[in-house]
Amino acid sequence: MKVFPEDIIYSCEHIWLRVDGYMATIGITDYAQERLGDILSVEFIETDTYVERDETFGSLESVKEVVDLISPVSGTVVVINEDIIEDVSIINRDPYDTGWLVVIEMDNLEQLEDLLAASNYHDFVTQEESD
């Protein structure tokens, strides 16, 4: 069963954000990790690096493929989850909590308006699966 927590927002690239002021904790959705299968490695840009919305902030390698991580917002990467670098399987086990990827300090909160609430993301995933 797919999980879509209500307290976060989602991108069409299967990235979630938990927003606190200008800080956005970012990870991949349960749907994404399920489709990727076991994740083998993760790479990120360095902290204190500015990333534009729709630019890559890292990549994941899984048993199925390598995917770019696309930032849903512009801002500076201020924290990288070191725990998942040590044990990348955390992303598969707990994508919405301990499996988060990075924290970005956003500089344009209006970009959040383009993202999806849980119910809209659920509809998006349902449509994607039927295509």
C-alpha positions in Angstrom: 0.0 0.0 0.0 1.3 3.4 -0.9 1.8 6.0 1.8 1.1 9.7 1.2 1.5 11.6 4.5 -0.7 14.7 4.7 1.8 16.9 6.5 4.1 17.2 3.5 3.9 18.4 -0.1 5.0 16.6 -3.3 6.5 17.2 -6.7 5.6 15.3 -9.9 9.2 14.0 -9.8 8.3 12.0 -6.7 10.1 14.2 -4.3 8.5 15.3 -1.0 9.1 18.4 1.1 8.4 19.1 4.8 8.4 22.8 5.1 9.2 24.8 8.2 9.5 28.5 7.4 12.1 28.8 4.7 13.6 25.4 5.4 12.5 22.4 3.4 13.5 18.9 4.4 13.4 16.9 1.1 13.3 13.2 0.3 11.9 10.7 -2.2 8.4 9.4 -1.8 7.5 5.9 -0.8 6.1 5.4 -4.3 9.5 6.3 -5.8 11.6 4.0 -3.5 9.2 1.2 -4.2 9.6 1.6 -8.0 13.4 1.9 -7.7 13.8 -1.2 -5.6 16.8 -1.5 -3.3 18.9 1.7 -3.3 22.6 1.0 -3.6 24.2 4.4 -3.4 23.4 8.1 -3.2 25.4 11.2 -4.2 24.7 14.9 -3.5 26.0 18.3 -4.4 28.0 19.8 -1.5 26.4 21.8 1.3 26.3 25.6 0.9 25.6 25.0 -2.9 22.8 26.9 -4.5 20.4 24.9 -6.6 17.7 26.2 -8.9 14.2 24.7 -9.0 14.2 21.8 -11.5 18.0 21.4 -11.3 19.7 18.2 -10.0 20.9 18.2 -6.4 22.1 14.6 -6.5 21.5 11.1 -7.7 20.3 7.7 -6.5 21.6 4.3 -7.8 19.2 1.4 -7.3 19.2 -2.2 -8.5 17.0 -1.0 -11.4 18.5 2.3 -12.5 20.3 5.6 -11.7 18.0 8.6 -11.3 18.7 12.3 -10.9 17.2 14.0 -7.9 15.4 17.1 -9.1 14.9 20.0 -6.7 11.3 21.2 -6.5 12.5 24.6 -5.1 15.4 27.0 -5.4 17.7 27.6 -2.5 20.9 26.6 -0.8 21.5 23.0 0.4 22.3 23.5 4.1 22.2 20.0 5.4 22.9 16.5 3.9 21.6 13.4 5.8 24.9 11.8 6.6 23.1 8.7 8.1 21.9 7.7 4.6 25.4 8.0 3.2 26.5 5.5 5.8 23.4 3.2 5.4 21.6 4.0 2.2 19.0 1.3 2.9 17.3 3.7 5.3 15.8 5.4 2.3 13.9 2.2 1.4 12.9 1.4 5.0 11.8 4.9 6.1 11.6 7.4 3.2 9.5 10.0 5.1 11.3 10.2 8.4 14.9 9.0 8.9 15.4 8.5 5.1 15.2 12.2 4.3 17.9 13.4 1.8 18.7 17.1 2.3 17.5 20.3 3.8 17.3 23.3 1.4 17.0 26.9 2.6 14.5 28.2 0.1 14.6 31.7 -1.2 11.2 31.8 -3.0 8.2 30.4 -1.0 5.9 31.1 -4.0 7.4 28.0 -5.7 5.6 25.9 -3.1 2.3 26.8 -4.8 3.3 24.6 -7.8 3.6 21.5 -5.6 0.9 18.9 -4.8 -1.0 18.2 -1.6 -1.2 14.5 -0.6 -4.5 13.9 -2.2 -3.4 15.5 -5.5 -0.2 13.5 -5.4 -2.2 10.3 -4.9 -4.3 11.2 -8.0 -1.1 11.9 -9.9 0.4 8.5 -9.0 -2.8 6.7 -9.8 -2.9 8.3 -13.2 0.8 7.6 -13.8 0.2 3.9 -13.0 -2.7 3.6 -15.4 -0.7 5.1 -18.3 
